Amino acid sequence: MKRQKVTSLLELFYSDSIDSDDAWKAYSNFLLMVSDSDKETMSYLHDVIDYDSDRRLKLRNRMAERGFELTPSQLDQYIFLLFLAIYNHSNGACDDYT
């Protein structure tokens, strides 16, 4: 998926979309992570996508403890980028992410 498409999707779904450079870096890193992941890691990443609001709050708190504070919307956007990376990888579309 091309950079402009990633940015456009975020802007379409989120009125407060994250910075396009940050979004692209995250998406690209998620693609690399997904490409190199074992079955257990992929299972965890799929679980993150399905987190309910309580589990997302716990994730946000764990991240904040490590110095990465995100709003609920920002976390949702990063999870959306993770979803896109998994989807595109599983459909063979990761070849054109540059």
C-alpha positions as CSV (number, residue, x, y, z in Angstrom):
1,M,0.0,0.0,0.0
2,K,1.4,3.4,-1.0
3,R,2.1,6.1,1.6
4,Q,-0.7,8.4,0.2
5,K,-3.3,5.7,0.6
6,V,-2.3,5.1,4.2
7,T,-2.6,8.8,5.0
8,S,-5.9,9.1,3.1
9,L,-7.4,6.2,5.0
10,L,-6.4,7.7,8.3
11,E,-7.8,11.1,7.4
12,L,-11.0,9.4,6.1
13,F,-11.7,7.6,9.4
14,Y,-10.2,10.0,12.0
15,S,-10.8,13.7,12.2
16,D,-7.6,14.0,14.4
17,S,-5.4,11.8,12.3
18,I,-1.8,11.3,13.5
19,D,1.1,12.9,11.7
20,S,1.5,11.4,8.2
21,D,5.3,10.7,8.8
22,D,4.6,8.9,12.0
23,A,1.8,7.0,10.4
24,W,4.0,5.9,7.5
25,K,6.8,4.9,9.8
26,A,4.4,2.8,12.0
27,Y,2.8,1.2,9.0
28,S,6.1,0.3,7.5
29,N,7.4,-1.1,10.8
30,F,4.2,-3.1,11.3
31,L,4.7,-4.6,7.8
32,L,8.3,-5.6,8.6
33,M,7.2,-7.0,12.0
34,V,4.3,-9.0,10.4
35,S,6.7,-10.3,7.7
36,D,9.1,-11.6,10.3
37,S,6.7,-12.8,12.9
38,D,6.2,-16.3,14.2
39,K,2.8,-17.8,14.8
40,E,2.7,-16.8,18.5
41,T,3.5,-13.2,17.7
42,M,0.9,-13.1,14.9
43,S,-1.7,-14.5,17.3
44,Y,-0.9,-11.7,19.8
45,L,-1.1,-9.0,17.1
46,H,-4.4,-10.3,15.9
47,D,-5.6,-10.2,19.6
48,V,-4.5,-6.5,19.9
49,I,-6.7,-5.7,16.9
50,D,-9.7,-7.2,18.8
51,Y,-9.1,-5.5,22.1
52,D,-12.2,-4.0,23.7
53,S,-12.0,-0.6,25.4
54,D,-10.9,-2.0,28.8
55,R,-8.0,-3.9,27.3
56,R,-7.0,-0.9,25.1
57,L,-7.0,1.3,28.2
58,K,-4.6,-1.2,29.9
59,L,-2.4,-1.2,26.8
60,R,-2.3,2.6,26.9
61,N,-1.4,2.5,30.6
62,R,1.4,0.0,30.0
63,M,2.7,2.2,27.1
64,A,2.5,5.3,29.2
65,E,4.6,3.6,31.9
66,R,7.3,3.1,29.2
67,G,7.1,6.8,28.2
68,F,4.8,6.5,25.2
69,E,1.6,8.4,26.0
70,L,-1.2,8.2,23.5
71,T,-4.8,9.4,23.4
72,P,-7.5,6.8,22.9
73,S,-7.8,8.0,19.3
74,Q,-4.1,7.8,18.6
75,L,-4.0,4.2,19.9
76,D,-7.0,3.3,17.8
77,Q,-5.1,4.7,14.7
78,Y,-2.0,2.7,15.4
79,I,-4.1,-0.4,15.8
80,F,-5.8,0.5,12.5
81,L,-2.3,0.7,10.9
82,L,-1.5,-2.7,12.4
83,F,-4.7,-4.1,10.9
84,L,-3.8,-2.6,7.5
85,A,-0.3,-4.1,7.7
86,I,-1.6,-7.6,8.6
87,Y,-4.3,-7.4,5.9
88,N,-2.0,-6.2,3.2
89,H,0.7,-8.8,4.1
90,S,-1.8,-11.6,4.1
91,N,-3.1,-10.5,0.6
92,G,0.4,-10.2,-0.8
93,A,0.2,-6.4,-1.1
94,C,3.3,-5.7,1.0
95,D,5.5,-5.6,-2.1
96,D,4.6,-2.0,-2.9
97,Y,4.8,-0.2,0.4
98,T,7.7,2.1,-0.6
